[in-house]
Amino acid sequence: MTGRRSVSDDPRSIAYDVLTAVSRDDAYANLVLPKLLRERGVSGRDAAFATELAYGASRARGTLDAIIASVAGRPVTGLDQPVADVLRLGAYQVLYTRVPAHAAVGTAVSLVRRAAGHRPAGFVNAVMRKIAARPLDAWLHKLTPADEVGALALKYAHPEWIVSAFRDALGGDKELPALLAADNTAPAVHLCARPGLIGRDELAAATGGRPGALSPYAVILPGGAPGDVAAVAGGRAHVQDEGSQVVALRLAEAPLDGPDARWLDLCAGPGGKAALLGSLAALRDARLDAVEVSAHRARLVEKAVAGLPVTVHEADGRTFGADGTYDRVLVDAPCTGLGALRRRPEARWRREPSDVPELAALQRSLLASAVRLTRPGGLIGYVTCSPHLDETRAIAEAAEGVEAAEAPVQLWPHRDGTDAMYLALLRRVA
Ligand SMILES: C[S@@+](CC[C@H](N)C(=O)[O-])C[C@H]1O[C@@H](n2cnc3c(N)ncnc32)[C@H](O)[C@@H]1O
């Protein structure tokens, strides 16, 4: 069927509305975009183009802002929100896509007219024409600072403090470009074939996916919507990054002397690891308690673990439970999420360096509580989806009453194809 497109279902308008929701309402691009596409009945190539523009411009914001500011002669934060977002979207189109410059300039002018009236149209037109006069490489060359971190931050569109944190965690510069590039690439969807409920090969055959290299339960999908997979709809598999599977499995499978029937997930929402641990618990005559402080997320855990030997508690993990009563305890701590930036296009620009010490204090308390709840000889898996050393090594090494049970694990998107998950496997000493 052919039909005339209205203004609101044009991919560029949708992308602009996503950028507006992100900058004005602190929304998440990956939640707003699918909703807008559904509401406006946009699919196929138009949906793919709207996605590329919305996610691409959100990811590249710092670099786009540097270029816009150099042309406008003032910081983008000093521009009105509609002008700033129209310019980001326009600059993204001319510098990162094959959209012809005249089309991108024309769209930017009509978008800003609709969003903010005629007054800023001349300014937007002039800035866009100047941006379109050079390719991206030339802009990067012109604006690149002398220092290595600043240069990588501009080229790969990451804040400098995050580039520095990655360099520290990698122990050098060598792999930084590959890591930063991996952050700018949308990840494949991974499924977890729930142990005892469906075989990994059966799930791979049913989905056209391939087995993961790191988790015996992982299937990497070639594309498509995981909600369409019958095993996911039927609760025999769930969507879960292979790295998340690996860290949960390392805790569940580490050798343990003595009883092994009481397991705990101290930070369970939305329930991915609780579902995997719960499936394993069912096969090993164990039970899992899953604790989550947020009511909404506790409900998500309940849904995720339906039918498994899991009890969900809506509670604060810092004060939960009786001392020394668990054999295996997972602390999948709230963190900056710097290891999963490829999943949330705008997240890198929203996080602040000051988030790290704030979260580190919570991480320390939750880990101390996990140690308190674990019996002597029992195991604790301290996990983050951030590789920031202040959230990983510093927290694990400062924990009291434990010793290392195995060498820590740090996964990386560019090496392992997973989120940058960290695991310290600790044993409670008497
Ligand atoms: C990284 S997420 C856990 C992800 C989860 N394990 C999974 O695999 O789906 C951290 C969770 O800890 C919860 N949380 C934060 N503070 C908490 C606290 N004091 N006690 C228990 N849960 C907490 C957050 O609401 C969030 O759902």
PDBQT file of the ligand as one rigid body, heavy atoms in Angstrom, charges set to zero:
ROOT
HETATM    1  C1  LIG A 501      22.280  -4.142  38.277  1.00  0.00    +0.000 C 
HETATM    2  S1  LIG A 501      20.631  -4.247  38.756  1.00  0.00    +0.000 S 
HETATM    3  C2  LIG A 501      20.420  -5.990  38.968  1.00  0.00    +0.000 C 
HETATM    4  C3  LIG A 501      20.153  -6.751  37.684  1.00  0.00    +0.000 C 
HETATM    5  C4  LIG A 501      19.599  -8.136  37.943  1.00  0.00    +0.000 C 
HETATM    6  N1  LIG A 501      20.450  -8.909  38.838  1.00  0.00    +0.000 N 
HETATM    7  C5  LIG A 501      19.376  -8.913  36.676  1.00  0.00    +0.000 C 
HETATM    8  O1  LIG A 501      20.228  -9.721  36.296  1.00  0.00    +0.000 OA
HETATM    9  O2  LIG A 501      18.322  -8.728  36.055  1.00  0.00    +0.000 OA
HETATM   10  C6  LIG A 501      20.650  -3.676  40.404  1.00  0.00    +0.000 C 
HETATM   11  C7  LIG A 501      19.309  -3.749  41.105  1.00  0.00    +0.000 C 
HETATM   12  O3  LIG A 501      19.525  -3.459  42.484  1.00  0.00    +0.000 OA
HETATM   13  C8  LIG A 501      18.407  -2.776  42.977  1.00  0.00    +0.000 C 
HETATM   14  N2  LIG A 501      18.791  -2.124  44.245  1.00  0.00    +0.000 N 
HETATM   15  C9  LIG A 501      19.310  -0.888  44.438  1.00  0.00    +0.000 A 
HETATM   16  N3  LIG A 501      19.529  -0.675  45.739  1.00  0.00    +0.000 NA
HETATM   17  C10 LIG A 501      19.153  -1.801  46.392  1.00  0.00    +0.000 A 
HETATM   18  C11 LIG A 501      19.109  -2.180  47.754  1.00  0.00    +0.000 A 
HETATM   19  N4  LIG A 501      19.531  -1.349  48.715  1.00  0.00    +0.000 N 
HETATM   20  N5  LIG A 501      18.638  -3.398  48.056  1.00  0.00    +0.000 NA
HETATM   21  C12 LIG A 501      18.203  -4.253  47.099  1.00  0.00    +0.000 A 
HETATM   22  N6  LIG A 501      18.202  -3.926  45.781  1.00  0.00    +0.000 NA
HETATM   23  C13 LIG A 501      18.672  -2.723  45.439  1.00  0.00    +0.000 A 
HETATM   24  C14 LIG A 501      18.037  -1.847  41.853  1.00  0.00    +0.000 C 
HETATM   25  O4  LIG A 501      16.693  -1.411  41.987  1.00  0.00    +0.000 OA
HETATM   26  C15 LIG A 501      18.278  -2.733  40.635  1.00  0.00    +0.000 C 
HETATM   27  O5  LIG A 501      17.102  -3.389  40.284  1.00  0.00    +0.000 OA
ENDROOT
TORSDOF 0
